Amino acid sequence: MRVGIVGCGLMGSGIAEVCALAGLDVIVVETSADALERGRQRLATSLQRSAARRKVDDAAIVLGRIGFTTALADLADREIVIEAVAEDEAAKVAIFEQLDTIVASPDAILASNTSSIPIMRLGVATSRPEHVVGIHFFNPVPVLNLVELVPSLLTDPDVADAARDFIAGVLGKHVIVAQDRAGFIVNALLIPYTLSAVRMMESGFATADDIDQGMVRGAAHPMGPLALCDLIGLDTVHAVAESLYAEFKEPLYAPPPLLSRMVDAGLLGRKTGRGFYAYPPKDN
């Protein structure tokens, strides 16, 4: 199977890795040579770590299955294309408009890794909304086994079935099916929880560490909500919250002022070295 991936950040590189590990022919597209090289290095480092832990036999062979380009036109022959750019609706719509004219096969699946944007809005940007579906992976993609499959009202059931076969049968991930509404299943539950933790800290009710330790030691969560925000990226948490609030207009989805100011300041969590916690360079 020939797979195209648009974006080689944390999510795009992770999706490329699991596709290459499954033996697929992968092409990754980025906007610039510098971004492409950063993505290549991220992939190489991840595969080398897996090889050191004996989870990958030969990192070089797996990396060799991935092509890197800055031209969307190089995805013309792909059988499935997964968009994995930043959580920005206008940017995603623009990509789907281009993919619609580039991807040659009328049977190709056009998928989005969006964590919150309704798939219908992306599908109607194309002339083939019946072939557009949400395939939402979770970070880190090589580690977390869950994928949300999100058909829109216009997605052909056979396309949804083919996407499920790709996720479960080819990539070996567990599939849950969500309705096409902002946030889907996981983020519709998770984001209000994390926003509540931000508001608790913002109000001075408790420190970040006490909030997180309360949920780790008292509720058996693997990490606290504020550390989780740092892992996800505060910009992504903010974008998902805005998408949920735009759709449902419920106050629990509104981004707290502290979260907005941290995003404005570039304090985005692990990827920038500082969020609710500070991270040494080796953890970025």
C-alpha positions as CSV (number, residue, x, y, z in Angstrom):
1,M,0.0,0.0,0.0
2,R,1.2,3.5,-0.9
3,V,0.7,6.0,1.9
4,G,1.1,9.8,1.9
5,I,1.5,11.9,5.0
6,V,1.2,15.7,5.0
7,G,3.2,17.1,7.9
8,C,6.2,15.6,9.7
9,G,5.9,17.1,13.2
10,L,5.4,14.9,16.3
11,M,2.2,13.4,14.9
12,G,3.1,13.1,11.2
13,S,6.5,11.5,12.0
14,G,4.9,9.1,14.4
15,I,2.3,8.1,11.7
16,A,5.1,7.7,9.2
17,E,7.0,5.5,11.6
18,V,4.1,3.0,12.3
19,C,3.3,2.9,8.5
20,A,7.0,2.1,7.7
21,L,7.2,-0.5,10.5
22,A,4.2,-2.2,8.8
23,G,6.2,-2.4,5.6
24,L,4.4,0.2,3.7
25,D,5.7,2.6,1.0
26,V,5.5,6.0,2.7
27,I,6.0,9.6,1.4
28,V,6.0,12.5,3.8
29,V,5.5,16.1,2.8
30,E,6.6,19.2,4.7
31,T,6.5,22.9,3.9
32,S,10.2,23.5,3.8
33,A,13.6,21.7,3.6
34,D,14.4,22.7,7.2
35,A,11.1,21.2,8.5
36,L,11.6,18.1,6.5
37,E,15.1,17.6,7.9
38,R,13.8,18.0,11.4
39,G,11.2,15.4,10.7
40,R,13.7,13.1,9.2
41,Q,16.0,13.4,12.3
42,R,13.0,12.9,14.6
43,L,12.2,9.7,12.8
44,A,15.8,8.4,12.7
45,T,16.2,9.1,16.4
46,S,12.9,7.3,17.3
47,L,13.8,4.3,15.2
48,Q,17.3,4.1,16.6
49,R,15.9,4.1,20.1
50,S,13.5,1.3,19.1
51,A,16.4,-0.7,17.7
52,A,18.4,-0.2,20.9
53,R,15.5,-1.7,22.8
54,R,15.3,-4.5,20.2
55,K,11.9,-3.5,19.1
56,V,13.2,-2.9,15.5
57,D,15.6,-5.2,13.7
58,D,17.1,-2.7,11.4
59,A,16.3,1.0,11.8
60,A,17.9,1.9,8.5
61,I,15.7,-0.5,6.5
62,V,12.5,1.0,8.1
63,L,13.7,4.6,7.5
64,G,14.4,3.6,3.9
65,R,10.7,2.9,3.3
66,I,10.0,6.6,3.8
67,G,10.4,9.2,1.1
68,F,10.7,12.9,2.0
69,T,9.6,15.8,-0.1
70,T,8.3,19.4,0.0
71,A,6.0,18.9,-3.0
72,L,2.4,17.8,-2.4
73,A,2.3,16.8,-6.1
74,D,4.5,13.8,-5.1
75,L,1.4,12.2,-3.5
76,A,-0.4,11.8,-6.8
77,D,-0.1,8.0,-6.8
78,R,-0.9,7.4,-3.1
79,E,-3.8,5.0,-2.1
80,I,-4.3,6.8,1.2
81,V,-3.2,10.2,2.3
82,I,-3.3,11.3,6.0
83,E,-3.1,15.0,6.7
84,A,-1.3,15.7,10.0
85,V,-0.6,19.4,10.1
86,A,-1.3,21.8,13.0
87,E,-4.8,22.0,14.4
88,D,-5.9,24.9,12.2
89,E,-9.1,24.5,10.2
90,A,-8.2,26.9,7.4
91,A,-4.8,25.2,6.9
92,K,-6.4,21.8,6.8
93,V,-9.1,22.9,4.4
94,A,-6.5,24.3,2.0
95,I,-4.6,21.0,2.0
96,F,-7.7,19.0,1.2
97,E,-8.6,21.3,-1.6
98,Q,-5.1,20.7,-3.1
99,L,-5.2,16.9,-2.4
100,D,-8.5,16.7,-4.3
101,T,-6.7,17.9,-7.5
102,I,-3.5,16.0,-6.9
103,V,-4.4,12.5,-5.7
104,A,-5.1,10.6,-9.0
105,S,-7.1,7.5,-7.9
106,P,-10.8,8.2,-7.4
107,D,-10.7,5.3,-4.9
108,A,-8.0,6.9,-2.7
109,I,-8.8,7.6,0.9
110,L,-8.2,11.2,2.1
111,A,-7.9,11.2,5.9
112,S,-7.3,13.8,8.5
113,N,-5.6,13.3,11.9
114,T,-7.5,16.2,13.3
115,S,-8.3,15.9,17.0
116,S,-11.3,18.1,17.0
117,I,-12.4,19.6,13.7
118,P,-15.5,18.1,12.2
119,I,-14.6,15.9,9.2
120,M,-17.6,17.2,7.1
121,R,-15.9,20.6,6.9
122,L,-12.8,19.0,5.3
123,G,-14.8,16.7,3.1
124,V,-16.9,19.4,1.5
125,A,-13.7,21.2,0.5
126,T,-13.2,18.4,-2.0
127,S,-15.2,17.0,-4.9
128,R,-15.2,13.6,-3.2
129,P,-16.4,13.9,0.4
130,E,-17.5,10.3,0.3
131,H,-13.8,9.4,0.4
132,V,-12.8,11.7,3.3
133,V,-12.6,10.3,6.8
134,G,-11.1,11.1,10.1
135,I,-8.2,8.9,11.3
136,H,-7.1,10.3,14.7
137,F,-3.9,8.8,16.2
138,F,-2.7,9.6,19.7
139,N,0.7,10.9,20.8
140,P,3.2,9.2,20.9
141,V,1.9,7.3,17.9
142,P,4.3,4.3,18.0
143,V,3.4,3.7,21.7
144,L,-0.4,4.4,22.0
145,N,-2.5,1.7,20.4
146,L,-5.8,3.7,20.0
147,V,-7.1,5.3,16.8
148,E,-10.4,7.1,16.5
149,L,-12.2,6.5,13.2
150,V,-14.5,9.3,12.3
151,P,-16.8,9.0,9.2
152,S,-18.8,12.1,8.2
153,L,-22.4,12.0,7.1
154,L,-21.1,11.8,3.5
155,T,-18.4,9.2,4.0
156,D,-19.1,6.0,2.0
157,P,-19.5,3.1,4.4
158,D,-17.1,1.1,2.2
159,V,-14.5,3.8,2.6
160,A,-15.0,3.7,6.4
161,D,-14.6,-0.1,6.3
162,A,-11.4,0.2,4.2
163,A,-10.0,2.8,6.7
164,R,-10.8,0.4,9.6
165,D,-9.0,-2.4,7.8
166,F,-6.0,-0.2,7.3
167,I,-5.9,0.9,10.9
168,A,-6.5,-2.4,12.5
169,G,-5.4,-5.0,9.9
170,V,-2.4,-3.3,8.5
171,L,-1.1,-1.0,11.4
172,G,-2.4,-3.3,14.2
173,K,-4.1,-0.4,16.1
174,H,-7.3,-0.6,18.1
175,V,-10.2,1.3,16.5
176,I,-13.0,3.1,18.1
177,V,-15.7,4.8,16.0
178,A,-16.8,8.3,16.8
179,Q,-19.6,10.5,15.4
180,D,-18.5,13.5,13.4
181,R,-18.7,16.2,16.1
182,A,-16.0,18.4,17.5
183,G,-13.7,16.5,19.9
184,F,-15.0,13.1,18.9
185,I,-14.8,10.7,21.9
186,V,-11.5,11.1,23.7
187,N,-11.1,14.9,23.5
188,A,-14.7,15.6,24.3
189,L,-14.0,13.9,27.6
190,L,-10.4,14.9,28.1
191,I,-10.4,18.6,27.3
192,P,-12.9,19.7,29.9
193,Y,-10.9,17.7,32.5
194,T,-7.6,19.4,31.6
195,L,-9.2,22.8,31.4
196,S,-10.7,22.3,34.8
197,A,-7.1,21.6,36.1
198,V,-5.9,24.8,34.5
199,R,-8.7,26.8,36.1
200,M,-7.9,25.2,39.5
201,M,-4.2,26.3,39.2
202,E,-5.1,29.7,37.8
203,S,-7.4,30.4,40.8
204,G,-4.7,29.6,43.3
205,F,-6.7,26.7,44.6
206,A,-3.7,24.3,44.3
207,T,-0.3,24.1,42.7
208,A,0.4,22.3,39.4
209,D,2.3,19.6,41.2
210,D,-0.4,19.0,43.8
211,I,-3.1,18.8,41.1
212,D,-1.1,16.3,39.1
213,Q,-0.1,14.3,42.1
214,G,-3.7,14.1,43.2
215,M,-4.7,12.5,40.0
216,V,-1.7,10.2,39.7
217,R,-1.6,9.0,43.3
218,G,-5.3,9.3,44.0
219,A,-7.0,8.2,40.7
220,A,-4.2,6.0,39.3
221,H,-3.8,8.1,36.2
222,P,-0.4,7.6,34.5
223,M,0.2,11.4,34.6
224,G,-1.6,14.5,35.9
225,P,-3.7,16.8,33.7
226,L,-1.2,19.6,33.6
227,A,1.7,17.4,32.7
228,L,-0.6,15.9,30.0
229,C,-1.2,19.3,28.6
230,D,2.5,19.8,28.4
231,L,2.9,16.5,26.5
232,I,0.0,17.2,24.1
233,G,1.1,20.8,23.5
234,L,-0.7,23.8,25.0
235,D,-1.4,25.2,21.6
236,T,-3.1,21.9,20.6
237,V,-5.1,21.9,23.8
238,H,-6.1,25.5,23.2
239,A,-7.1,24.8,19.6
240,V,-9.2,21.7,20.5
241,A,-10.9,23.7,23.3
242,E,-11.8,26.5,20.9
243,S,-13.2,24.0,18.4
244,L,-15.4,22.4,21.1
245,Y,-16.6,25.8,22.4
246,A,-17.4,27.0,18.8
247,E,-19.6,23.9,18.3
248,F,-21.3,23.5,21.6
249,K,-21.0,27.0,23.3
250,E,-20.7,25.4,26.7
251,P,-18.5,27.3,29.3
252,L,-16.6,24.1,30.3
253,Y,-15.0,24.1,26.8
254,A,-13.9,27.7,26.8
255,P,-10.0,28.1,27.1
256,P,-9.1,29.7,30.5
257,P,-7.2,33.0,30.2
258,L,-4.0,31.4,31.7
259,L,-3.9,28.9,28.9
260,S,-4.4,31.6,26.3
261,R,-1.7,33.7,27.7
262,M,0.8,30.8,27.9
263,V,0.1,30.0,24.2
264,D,0.6,33.7,23.3
265,A,3.9,33.6,25.2
266,G,5.1,30.4,23.3
267,L,5.1,28.3,26.5
268,L,3.7,25.3,24.8
269,G,5.0,22.4,27.0
270,R,7.6,19.8,26.2
271,K,8.1,20.9,22.6
272,T,9.3,24.4,23.7
273,G,11.0,23.3,26.9
274,R,8.5,25.1,29.2
275,G,4.8,24.9,29.9
276,F,3.3,24.2,33.3
277,Y,6.7,22.6,34.0
278,A,10.2,23.2,32.7
279,Y,11.9,20.5,30.7
280,P,15.7,20.1,30.1
281,P,16.7,20.0,26.4
282,K,16.9,16.2,26.3
283,D,13.2,15.9,27.1
284,N,12.1,18.2,24.3
